[in-house]
Amino acid sequence: MNKIVLAVAALATFGFAATAEAKQDPAERAAWSQTIRNEHLAPVAAPVFEGRNATVVSPTVPNDYIDRSVQQDNRSTK
């Protein structure tokens, strides 16, 4: 009995999945394909180095909050 219930549940699951696949919108499928293509063609970022001796590249954009924090740290350690 349990095997029959399990088999019916499995077939129902596969049937619902096939129905959902058949009802996909072509525009939605095209948009999904474009997203996948863009993810694979994205520019390669610089490698990430981890560990104690890794160098840190500071951002090129000035950040006032960070600058003030560094100045305050410098004043407090003197």
Secondary structure, DSSP 4 states (H G I P E B T S, - for coil): -HHHHHHHHHHHHHHHHHHHHHT--HHHHHHHHHHHHHHHTSPPPPPP--STT---PPPSS--HHHHHHHHHHHHHH-
